[in-house]
Amino acid sequence: MSVSFVQHRIQAEARARKLARERSGSTEVDIAEVYKFFPFKLFGLTRDDLGRLADTELNAEIELCRVNPEMIRQYLDTKRAGYRVGFISDTYWNSGQLARLLRACAPEISWDFLYASCDHGSSKSEALFERYIAEQDVDAASSIHIGDNDAADVRGARRYGLRARYYPQASAALASKLQRETSVFELLCPHRPSRLDHGARTLRRMVAAQSAEKSAAFQLGLTVLGPVMTDFDAFIEARRTELVRDGGRVAVGFLGRDGFLPHLIWQDAHAGTGSYIEINRRISLVGSADTLEPLCELLGRVVRIDAATFVEIVKVAPPDVMAFFANYPDGIAPGSDLADALPDLMDPREMTEISAGIRARLLAYLRANIPGFDHCTDLILADLGYSASVQKALRRIFDREGLRIRLHGTYLLSLDDAFDDIADADSAAGLISDLVVTPHVKRMLIRNIALLEQICCSAEGSARDYRNGAVLREGDQRPAAQTALVSEIQAGALAFATRSRELAPHYRLHPYRDRDVAALWTAAVLGRLLLLPDDDEVALLGGFQHDVNLGTQALAPLIDRDYVENQINARGLIAACSAPAPPMWLAGSLTTLSPAHAHWYLLFGANHLPANVFGETPCGTLQICLFGRDGRAALETINVYRTGLGDLRLRIPLARRMAIATIALPLAKLTREGTLHGVVVQSGETAADAAKSSEIRAIADDRLVHAGMARIGRHFRAHDDDGCLLVTVEPTADEVAIYTVALSASIG
């Protein structure tokens, strides 16, 4: 109802202004004239309620309005210096109502003049400045007007000879982000009002306005990541307070490596009361194992692994395992193959000894790095998330060692269906839980979470073991330029957290007090960055590499434009939206194609991208010619498909036994002019396997011949109806290959 009320209120103002322009040539109206066009009956009201509605709206604005600290300082300083100072405003509040609003915000101010446009039937862009100059008898050249609207406050003032200073409420970049966040909020958190956030956006504008302009990386931390991490800090503190209130002796530990930034912010806000503990999934799983099963589970998630990496994980080199690797090219095997074979290659007793050693070294490390570890009753494990795998493994380790410390996972994002096997005395909770956004949305966020992990990460390699209470780390494979950029972003986030703690209470802003509302907006802010980045963010972050952090030396790209373009050309937009990693930042990769592609992906994650609209449907047939390696030719008829975006797709399945050398496609029969998006090929043991394959190769331009057609870049034009595209067929070891031609027909 609140959303409908607001939209009807906005429409009422638009109708009132339109009628005013028709009658008087000016769009100026007061609040009573606005509510004359409001649908009272829809909300159970009568026209007698008009005055009450106007008064209620004024009271709401008084409650929500805050003074800009820089403006009030300048106003009071100018007043004390003996200058005449006042207000000129385009507003539907009359001068009496405007005076109430001003005094409610800053009781100490007074003014020499006050002009409300609705009192004079003229705006600043029309004749309001002229009236001010005449009535106040001022020299326009000796006056200065300050405002936040370039058209009305700057150009309107200069039209009458006044000097003007433009003071925007937010930079263009921040204003754009805020607008996108509202759109993301309404998609990810439907049926929740997106207008009131307890001052979160006001606080962000204040902090940004009072912070020195620095690098783009610093600004990203200040305006986007800082608000997310500050809310996460408040969430951790709320959990700590609850445990202390219940009588617990509570320690707070931040799991390395991507718990590094949350730890920085906590230390700054809570006088160094938290510990940064470097425990990763690999160490905790191996340390908790009394069978080979946890190790097999871990290895099954690794795409590729070699013998050196295996030894690094388990600290031993069983001969049968080494022989296993020797049977694979270059000694590199799929992790799933190793997981399946391991029970026959390794004695479970070896795993028991390895596990016991890791547990002993890990506990010595925890005692050295968490003050009062053996005396605490509750340990909060703060982390980005997601399924509490480290927490569960640490629980098994504590149980085996007789430690009764309760564990409380406190996560930024949580996969809540993974928490049902948490020990009864323990707990796990996510700031952005499946009650804040849907599980479908959550999985889309986590599909793109590698970006956040890299931004929050420490500048050191992942833990590989411990010695004498100290951590031993792997080498950090990430480029130095990336870690330097991350450091700038983290500095900006820390600056926001520090400054917001100072400003929020002074201006009675409490954006993190209502945990439900705060979580919704944090989901929107984070979701906007991960799922709907702007071009500047993609340019800044697109070169990042992701450390897969499983004892390997592999780095995976965050962005790969060619990959997603090939996915769309071969399998369609919806298939591309569910493409596996890498690339790790799928939304960023889609953004490199166009901002619209990123928005479609957002719609997909919000379950608003219907397959029967954005999928493809047959729209005709085309006769093509297949030339064999033996010189023979055969005519075949294929289906032509039309996608939801109006593009065309031609798919040509070829069996290896057909020995086809060239495909001739008479594109001019479809369109004399158009855009060739690409030719790609998938392969597999069967046609179904090939069609589902996400391993897609683009056919290079030198393998394409345009017969009877001219081509400039991707644009082609056929000379006549016989224009053909000739595709050279590449050899394949698979039984079936599917060639897909993606094109758009020109309209004209």
C-alpha positions in Angstrom: 0.0 0.0 0.0 2.8 2.4 0.8 4.3 2.0 -2.7 0.9 2.7 -4.3 0.4 5.7 -2.0 3.8 7.2 -3.0 3.2 6.6 -6.7 -0.3 8.2 -6.6 1.2 11.1 -4.7 3.8 11.6 -7.4 1.2 11.3 -10.2 -1.1 13.8 -8.4 1.7 16.4 -8.4 2.4 15.8 -12.1 -1.3 16.4 -12.9 -1.4 19.5 -10.7 1.6 21.0 -12.4 0.3 20.2 -15.9 -3.0 22.0 -15.1 -1.1 24.9 -13.6 1.0 25.3 -16.7 -2.1 25.2 -18.9 -3.8 27.9 -16.8 -0.9 30.3 -15.9 2.1 29.3 -17.9 3.9 28.2 -14.7 4.1 24.8 -13.1 4.2 26.1 -9.6 1.6 24.6 -7.1 1.4 24.3 -3.4 0.8 21.1 -1.4 -3.0 21.6 -1.2 -3.2 21.9 -5.0 -1.2 18.6 -5.3 -3.5 16.6 -3.0 -6.6 17.8 -5.0 -5.7 15.2 -7.6 -5.1 12.4 -5.1 -7.4 9.3 -5.2 -8.8 9.6 -1.6 -11.4 6.8 -1.9 -8.7 4.2 -2.9 -7.2 4.6 0.5 -10.4 4.9 2.5 -10.2 8.7 2.8 -12.4 11.6 1.8 -11.7 15.0 0.5 -12.1 16.3 4.0 -8.7 14.6 4.7 -6.8 16.8 2.3 -5.5 19.1 5.0 -4.6 16.1 7.2 -2.6 14.5 4.4 -0.7 17.7 3.7 0.1 18.2 7.4 1.2 14.5 7.7 3.5 14.9 4.7 5.1 18.0 6.2 5.6 16.2 9.5 7.2 13.3 7.7 9.6 15.6 5.9 10.5 17.4 9.1 11.3 14.0 10.7 13.4 12.8 7.8 15.2 16.0 6.9 18.8 16.6 8.1 21.1 19.6 7.8 24.1 19.4 5.5 27.0 20.2 7.9 29.0 22.1 5.3 26.1 24.3 4.3 25.0 25.2 7.8 28.6 26.2 8.7 28.9 28.4 5.6 25.4 29.9 6.3 26.2 30.8 9.9 29.7 32.1 9.1 28.3 34.3 6.4 25.6 35.5 8.7 28.2 36.3 11.5 30.3 38.2 8.9 27.4 40.7 8.6 26.0 39.7 5.2 22.3 39.4 4.4 21.5 35.7 4.0 18.3 33.9 3.2 16.6 31.1 1.2 15.1 30.9 -2.3 13.5 27.5 -3.0 11.5 25.8 -5.6 8.9 24.0 -3.5 5.3 23.2 -3.0 5.7 24.2 0.7 4.6 27.8 1.3 6.9 30.2 3.2 5.3 29.4 6.6 5.7 25.6 6.1 9.3 26.1 4.7 10.1 28.1 7.8 8.9 25.3 10.1 11.0 22.8 8.2 14.2 25.0 8.4 13.8 25.7 12.2 13.1 22.0 12.9 16.4 21.1 11.2 18.5 23.9 12.6 16.9 25.9 15.4 19.8 28.3 15.6 19.4 29.8 12.2 17.6 33.0 11.2 17.2 34.6 7.8 16.8 38.0 6.2 14.5 36.8 3.4 12.7 33.6 2.4 11.1 32.9 -1.0 9.0 29.9 -1.7 8.2 29.4 -5.4 4.6 28.3 -4.8 3.8 31.7 -3.0 4.9 33.6 -6.1 3.7 31.4 -8.9 7.1 31.4 -10.4 10.2 29.1 -10.1 13.9 29.9 -10.1 14.1 28.9 -13.7 11.3 31.5 -14.5 11.1 34.8 -12.7 11.6 34.1 -8.9 15.2 35.5 -8.9 13.9 38.6 -10.7 11.3 39.2 -7.9 14.0 38.6 -5.2 16.3 41.2 -6.8 13.6 43.8 -7.1 12.0 43.3 -3.6 15.3 43.1 -1.7 16.9 45.9 -3.7 20.2 44.1 -4.2 23.0 44.4 -6.7 22.8 41.1 -8.5 26.6 41.0 -9.2 27.3 41.3 -5.5 25.1 38.3 -4.6 25.8 34.6 -4.7 23.3 31.8 -4.9 24.2 28.2 -3.8 22.1 25.3 -4.8 22.0 21.6 -5.9 20.2 21.9 -9.2 22.3 22.9 -12.1 19.4 24.2 -14.2 17.5 26.1 -11.6 20.2 27.2 -9.1 23.1 27.8 -11.5 21.7 28.7 -14.9 18.6 30.3 -13.4 20.7 32.6 -11.1 23.2 33.5 -13.9 20.3 34.5 -16.2 19.7 37.5 -13.8 23.4 38.3 -13.2 23.7 36.5 -9.9 26.9 34.5 -9.2 26.2 30.9 -8.6 27.8 27.9 -6.9 26.8 24.4 -7.7 26.7 22.1 -4.7 25.4 18.6 -5.8 23.8 16.3 -3.1 26.0 13.5 -4.4 28.6 13.1 -7.2 27.3 11.9 -10.5 29.0 8.6 -9.9 27.5 8.1 -6.5 24.1 9.3 -7.6 24.1 6.7 -10.4 25.1 3.9 -8.0 22.3 4.9 -5.6 19.7 4.9 -8.4 20.9 1.4 -9.5 20.8 0.2 -6.0 17.1 1.1 -5.7 16.4 -0.9 -8.9 18.4 -3.9 -7.5 16.6 -3.6 -4.2 13.2 -3.8 -5.8 14.2 -6.9 -7.8 16.1 -8.8 -5.1 13.8 -7.8 -2.2 10.3 -7.5 -3.8 7.3 -6.4 -1.7 9.6 -4.5 0.6 9.4 -0.6 0.6 12.6 0.8 -1.0 12.3 4.4 0.2 13.1 4.4 3.8 16.5 3.0 5.0 17.0 4.8 8.4 19.4 7.2 6.9 21.9 4.8 5.2 22.0 6.7 1.9 22.0 10.1 3.7 25.0 8.9 5.7 26.8 7.7 2.6 26.3 11.1 0.9 27.5 12.9 4.0 30.7 10.8 4.4 31.4 11.1 0.6 30.9 14.9 0.7 33.3 15.3 3.6 36.0 13.0 2.3 38.9 14.2 0.2 38.6 13.0 -3.4 41.1 10.2 -3.9 41.7 7.4 -6.3 38.8 5.5 -7.9 39.7 2.4 -5.8 39.5 4.4 -2.6 36.2 5.9 -3.7 34.8 2.4 -4.4 35.7 1.4 -0.8 34.3 4.6 0.6 31.0 4.7 -1.2 30.1 1.0 -1.8 32.2 -1.5 0.1 32.5 0.5 3.3 28.7 0.6 3.9 28.5 -3.2 3.4 31.3 -4.0 5.8 30.1 -1.5 8.4 26.7 -3.2 8.5 28.5 -6.6 8.7 30.4 -5.2 11.7 27.2 -4.2 13.4 25.8 -7.7 12.7 28.8 -9.3 14.4 28.6 -6.9 17.3 24.9 -7.7 17.8 25.7 -11.5 17.9 28.5 -10.9 20.4 26.3 -8.7 22.6 23.6 -11.4 22.7 26.1 -14.1 23.7 27.6 -11.9 26.4 24.2 -11.1 27.7 23.6 -14.9 28.0 26.6 -15.2 30.2 29.2 -16.3 27.7 32.9 -15.5 27.7 33.1 -14.6 24.0 36.1 -14.4 21.7 35.8 -13.1 18.1 37.8 -14.6 15.3 37.9 -13.5 11.7 38.8 -16.3 9.3 41.6 -15.5 6.9 42.1 -14.7 4.1 38.9 -12.8 3.1 38.0 -12.1 6.7 40.9 -9.6 6.6 38.9 -6.4 5.8 36.1 -7.2 8.3 38.8 -7.7 10.9 40.4 -4.3 10.1 37.1 -2.6 10.6 36.3 -4.5 13.8 39.7 -3.6 15.3 39.2 0.0 14.5 35.7 0.1 16.0 36.3 -2.2 19.0 39.7 -1.4 20.3 41.5 -4.5 19.0 39.3 -7.1 20.6 39.1 -9.5 17.7 41.6 -12.0 16.3 42.6 -12.7 12.8 42.9 -16.4 12.4 44.2 -18.0 9.2 42.2 -21.3 8.8 41.0 -22.4 5.4 38.8 -25.1 4.2 41.7 -27.4 3.2 43.4 -27.3 6.6 40.3 -27.7 8.6 38.9 -30.6 6.5 42.2 -32.6 6.7 42.6 -31.8 10.4 39.1 -33.0 11.2 39.3 -36.3 9.2 39.5 -39.7 10.8 38.7 -41.3 7.4 39.6 -40.5 3.8 36.0 -39.3 3.2 36.6 -35.5 3.9 39.8 -35.5 1.8 37.9 -37.2 -1.1 35.1 -34.6 -0.7 37.7 -31.8 -0.9 39.5 -33.2 -3.9 36.3 -33.8 -5.7 35.8 -30.1 -5.9 39.2 -29.5 -7.5 39.1 -29.2 -11.3 42.8 -30.3 -11.9 45.5 -31.3 -9.5 49.1 -32.6 -9.7 51.3 -34.7 -7.4 53.1 -31.7 -5.8 49.8 -30.1 -4.9 48.5 -33.3 -3.3 51.7 -33.6 -1.2 51.3 -30.0 -0.1 47.7 -30.7 1.1 48.3 -34.0 2.9 52.1 -33.8 3.8 52.8 -37.3 2.5 53.5 -38.9 -0.9 52.1 -42.4 -0.9 53.7 -44.4 -3.7 50.4 -45.6 -5.2 49.1 -42.0 -5.4 52.3 -40.9 -7.1 51.9 -43.8 -9.6 48.3 -42.6 -10.2 49.5 -39.2 -11.3 52.1 -40.7 -13.5 49.3 -42.2 -15.7 48.0 -38.7 -16.6 49.4 -36.3 -19.2 51.9 -34.0 -17.6 51.0 -35.6 -14.3 47.9 -33.5 -13.9 44.6 -35.4 -13.1 41.0 -34.3 -12.7 40.3 -33.9 -8.9 37.1 -36.1 -9.3 39.2 -39.0 -10.7 41.6 -38.8 -7.7 38.7 -38.6 -5.2 37.2 -41.7 -6.7 40.5 -43.6 -6.7 42.0 -42.5 -3.4 40.4 -45.1 -1.1 42.3 -47.8 -3.1 45.5 -45.8 -3.2 46.1 -44.7 0.4 45.9 -46.4 3.8 43.3 -44.7 6.0 45.7 -45.0 8.9 48.0 -42.6 7.2 45.1 -40.1 7.1 44.6 -40.5 10.9 48.2 -39.7 11.6 48.2 -36.7 9.3 45.0 -35.4 10.8 46.3 -35.7 14.4 49.4 -33.7 13.5 47.5 -30.9 11.9 45.1 -30.7 14.8 48.0 -30.4 17.3 49.6 -27.6 15.3 46.3 -25.8 14.7 45.3 -25.7 18.4 48.8 -24.4 19.3 48.2 -21.6 16.7 44.8 -20.8 18.1 46.1 -20.6 21.7 48.8 -18.3 20.5 46.5 -15.9 18.6 43.2 -15.8 20.5 43.7 -14.3 24.0 42.1 -16.4 26.7 41.3 -19.2 24.2 41.1 -22.0 26.8 38.9 -19.9 29.1 36.3 -18.7 26.5 33.0 -20.4 26.3 32.0 -19.1 22.9 34.0 -18.4 19.8 32.5 -16.3 17.0 33.8 -17.2 13.6 33.3 -14.2 11.3 33.6 -14.8 7.6 32.1 -13.9 4.3 30.4 -17.3 4.3 28.8 -19.5 3.0 28.0 -23.1 4.0 30.0 -23.2 7.3 32.5 -25.8 6.1 35.3 -24.5 8.2 33.0 -24.1 11.3 31.8 -27.7 10.9 35.4 -29.1 10.5 36.6 -27.0 13.5 33.7 -28.4 15.6 34.9 -32.0 14.8 38.5 -30.9 15.7 37.4 -29.4 19.0 35.3 -32.5 19.8 38.2 -34.9 19.1 40.5 -32.8 21.4 37.9 -32.4 24.2 37.3 -28.7 23.8 33.8 -27.6 24.7 34.0 -24.1 23.2 30.8 -23.3 21.4 31.2 -22.1 17.8 29.0 -19.4 16.3 29.4 -18.9 12.5 28.6 -15.2 11.7 28.6 -14.8 7.9 28.0 -12.0 5.5 26.1 -14.4 3.1 24.8 -17.8 4.1 23.6 -20.9 2.3 21.1 -21.6 5.0 20.1 -25.1 3.8 23.7 -26.1 4.7 23.2 -25.3 8.4 20.9 -28.1 9.5 23.8 -30.3 10.6 25.4 -27.7 12.8 25.9 -29.0 16.3 23.0 -28.3 18.7 25.1 -26.1 21.0 26.6 -24.1 18.1 24.9 -21.7 15.8 25.3 -20.2 12.4 23.7 -17.1 10.9 24.0 -14.9 7.9 23.5 -11.2 7.6 22.1 -11.8 4.1 20.2 -14.9 4.8 17.6 -16.8 2.7 15.0 -14.8 4.5 16.5 -11.6 3.2 16.8 -12.7 -0.5 15.6 -15.9 -2.1 17.9 -19.0 -2.4 17.9 -18.4 -6.1 19.2 -14.9 -5.7 21.7 -16.1 -3.1 23.2 -18.6 -5.4 23.6 -15.9 -8.1 25.4 -13.6 -5.6 27.7 -16.4 -4.5 28.4 -17.3 -8.2 29.9 -13.8 -8.4 31.4 -13.6 -4.9 35.0 -14.1 -6.1 35.2 -10.3 -6.7 34.3 -9.6 -3.0 36.6 -12.3 -1.8 39.5 -10.6 -3.6 38.6 -7.2 -2.4 38.4 -8.3 1.3 41.5 -10.6 1.1 44.8 -10.0 2.9 47.9 -9.3 0.8 49.5 -12.6 1.9 49.2 -16.2 0.6 46.9 -18.8 2.0 47.7 -20.8 5.2 49.3 -24.2 4.4 50.4 -25.2 8.0 51.5 -24.0 11.4 54.7 -24.2 13.4 55.3 -23.1 17.0 52.0 -21.2 17.1 52.7 -19.3 13.9 51.2 -19.7 10.5 53.1 -20.9 7.4 51.7 -19.5 4.2 51.8 -20.4 0.5 53.3 -17.8 -1.9 50.8 -15.3 -3.1 50.4 -15.7 -6.8 48.3 -12.6 -7.4 49.9 -9.7 -9.3 51.4 -6.9 -7.1 49.2 -4.3 -8.9 46.1 -6.2 -7.8 47.1 -6.3 -4.2 48.0 -2.6 -4.3 44.6 -1.8 -5.7 42.9 -3.9 -3.1 44.7 -2.1 -0.4 43.3 1.3 -1.7 39.8 -0.1 -1.7 40.2 -1.4 1.8 41.5 2.0 3.0 38.4 3.6 1.6 36.1 1.1 3.3 37.9 1.7 6.6 37.6 5.4 6.1 33.8 5.1 5.7 33.4 2.9 8.8 35.4 5.4 10.9 33.7 8.6 9.6 30.2 7.1 9.7 30.6 6.2 13.4 31.4 9.9 14.0 28.6 11.4 11.9 25.7 9.0 12.4 24.9 9.9 16.1 25.4 13.6 15.6 22.7 13.7 12.9 20.4 11.1 14.6 21.0 8.6 11.8 20.7 4.9 12.8 21.0 2.9 9.6 22.1 -0.3 11.3 19.7 -0.3 14.3 16.9 -2.1 12.5 18.6 -5.3 11.6 16.0 -6.4 9.1 16.0 -3.1 7.1 19.8 -2.9 7.2 20.2 -6.4 5.8 17.8 -5.6 2.9 19.8 -2.6 2.0 23.2 -4.3 2.4 21.9 -7.0 0.0 21.0 -4.3 -2.5 24.3 -2.4 -2.2 26.4 -5.6 -2.5 24.1 -7.0 -5.2 24.5 -3.9 -7.2 28.3 -4.1 -7.1 28.4 -7.8 -7.9 25.6 -8.0 -10.4 25.1 -4.6 -12.0 28.6 -2.9 -12.0 29.1 0.2 -14.0 31.7 0.6 -16.7 34.2 2.4 -14.4 34.0 -0.5 -11.9 34.5 -3.1 -14.7 37.5 -1.1 -15.9 39.0 -0.9 -12.4 38.4 -4.5 -11.3 38.2 -6.4 -14.5 41.9 -7.4 -14.6 41.7 -9.1 -11.2 42.8 -12.7 -10.9 41.2 -15.1 -8.4 43.4 -17.4 -6.3 41.4 -20.7 -6.1 43.0 -21.3 -2.7 43.2 -25.1 -2.7 46.9 -25.5 -2.5 47.3 -24.9 -6.2 49.2 -22.2 -8.1 46.3 -21.5 -10.4 44.8 -18.1 -10.9 41.4 -17.8 -12.6 40.3 -14.7 -14.5 37.4 -12.7 -13.0 36.3 -11.5 -16.5 36.3 -13.2 -19.8 34.3 -11.4 -22.5 35.0 -14.0 -25.2 33.8 -16.8 -23.0 30.3 -15.3 -22.3 30.0 -14.2 -25.9 30.7 -17.7 -27.1 28.2 -19.0 -24.6 25.4 -16.7 -25.9 26.2 -17.5 -29.5 26.1 -21.2 -29.0 23.6 -21.8 -26.2 21.6 -18.6 -25.8 21.4 -15.9 -23.1 19.7 -18.0 -20.4 22.3 -20.7 -20.7 25.0 -18.1 -20.5 23.5 -16.8 -17.3 24.0 -20.2 -15.7 27.5 -20.8 -17.2 30.0 -22.5 -14.8 33.2 -20.8 -13.6 35.6 -19.5 -14.8 35.2 -16.7 -15.4 34.7 -16.0 -11.7 32.8 -12.8 -12.2 30.1 -13.7 -14.6 28.1 -10.5 -14.2 31.2 -8.4 -14.9 31.9 -10.5 -18.0 28.4 -9.9 -19.3 28.8 -6.2 -18.6 31.7 -6.1 -21.0 29.2 -7.0 -23.7 26.7 -4.3 -22.7 25.1 -3.0 -19.5 21.8 -4.5 -20.8 23.4 -8.0 -20.6 24.2 -7.4 -17.0 20.7 -6.3 -16.3 19.3 -9.3 -18.0 21.5 -11.5 -15.8 20.1 -9.6 -12.8 16.6 -10.4 -14.0 17.6 -14.0 -14.4 18.7 -14.2 -10.8 15.5 -12.6 -9.7 13.5 -15.2 -11.7 12.2 -12.6 -14.1 13.8 -13.8 -17.3 11.2 -16.2 -18.7 12.6 -18.9 -21.0 9.7 -18.6 -23.4 10.6 -14.9 -24.0 14.4 -15.0 -23.9 14.9 -18.5 -25.2 14.7 -19.4 -28.9 12.0 -20.7 -31.2 12.1 -22.2 -34.8 11.2 -19.5 -37.3 11.9 -21.3 -40.6 14.3 -23.5 -42.5 17.4 -23.0 -44.7 18.9 -25.4 -47.2 22.7 -25.6 -46.9 25.4 -27.6 -48.6 28.0 -29.9 -47.0 31.2 -30.5 -48.9 33.0 -33.7 -47.9 36.8 -34.3 -47.9 36.3 -36.7 -50.8 34.9 -33.8 -52.9 31.3 -34.9 -52.8 28.5 -32.4 -51.8 25.2 -32.9 -50.2 22.2 -30.6 -49.5 20.7 -30.6 -46.1 17.8 -28.6 -44.5 18.4 -27.1 -41.1 16.1 -25.1 -38.8 16.5 -21.4 -38.3 15.9 -20.2 -34.8 15.0 -16.7 -33.6 16.2 -15.7 -30.1 14.3 -13.5 -27.6 16.6 -10.6 -28.6 15.6 -11.0 -32.3 18.9 -12.6 -33.4 19.0 -15.7 -35.6 20.8 -19.0 -34.9 21.7 -21.7 -37.4 22.9 -25.0 -36.0 24.6 -27.6 -38.1 25.3 -31.0 -36.4 28.1 -33.1 -37.9 29.2 -36.6 -37.2 32.9 -37.3 -37.5 32.2 -40.2 -39.8 30.7 -37.8 -42.3 34.2 -36.3 -43.0 32.8 -32.9 -43.8 35.4 -30.3 -44.9 33.3 -27.2 -45.6 29.8 -25.9 -44.7 28.2 -23.6 -47.2 25.5 -21.3 -45.7 23.5 -19.1 -48.1 23.0 -16.3 -45.6 21.6 -14.0 -48.3 18.5 -16.3 -48.4 17.8 -15.1 -44.9 19.0 -11.5 -45.2 21.0 -9.5 -47.7 22.5 -7.5 -44.9 23.3 -8.1 -41.2 25.7 -8.6 -38.4 27.6 -11.9 -38.0 28.1 -12.2 -34.2 30.3 -15.3 -34.6 30.6 -19.0 -35.5 31.3 -21.4 -32.7 31.6 -25.1 -32.3 30.7 -27.6 -29.5 31.6 -31.3 -29.4 30.8 -34.4 -27.5 30.3 -38.2 -27.8 26.6 -37.6 -28.7 24.6 -34.7 -30.1 23.0 -34.2 -26.7 26.5 -34.1 -25.1 27.7 -31.6 -27.6 24.6 -29.3 -27.2 25.0 -29.2 -23.5 28.8 -28.6 -23.5 30.0 -25.3 -22.1 33.4 -25.8 -23.7 32.9 -23.7 -26.8 35.4 -22.7 -29.4 35.0 -19.7 -31.6 36.0 -20.3 -35.3 38.7 -17.8 -36.3 38.0 -15.4 -39.1 40.6 -16.9 -41.3 38.5 -20.1 -41.3 35.5 -18.2 -42.7 35.1 -17.3 -46.4 32.5 -14.8 -47.6 31.5 -15.7 -51.1 29.5 -13.1 -52.9 29.4 -11.0 -49.8 31.3 -8.0 -48.5 32.3 -7.8 -44.9 33.5 -5.0 -42.7 34.1 -6.0 -39.1 31.0 -8.0 -38.1 28.8 -6.3 -40.7 28.1 -8.2 -44.0 26.3 -7.3 -47.2 25.5 -9.8 -49.9 25.8 -8.7 -53.5 22.8 -10.9 -54.5 20.7 -13.7 -53.3 23.5 -16.2 -53.8 25.8 -14.8 -51.1 27.3 -17.5 -48.9 29.3 -18.0 -45.8 31.8 -20.9 -46.1 32.9 -22.4 -42.8 36.0 -24.7 -42.7 35.3 -27.7 -40.5 38.0 -28.4 -37.9 39.1 -31.9 -37.0 37.7 -33.2 -33.7 38.4 -36.3 -31.5 34.7 -36.4 -30.4 32.0 -38.2 -32.3 29.8 -35.2 -32.9 30.4 -31.5 -33.5 27.7 -28.8 -33.6 28.5 -25.6 -35.5 26.4 -22.6 -34.5 26.2 -19.4 -36.6 24.9 -16.4 -34.7 23.7 -13.4 -36.7 21.3 -10.5 -36.7 19.3 -9.4 -39.8 19.3 -5.7 -40.7 15.9 -4.1 -40.8 15.3 -1.7 -43.6 
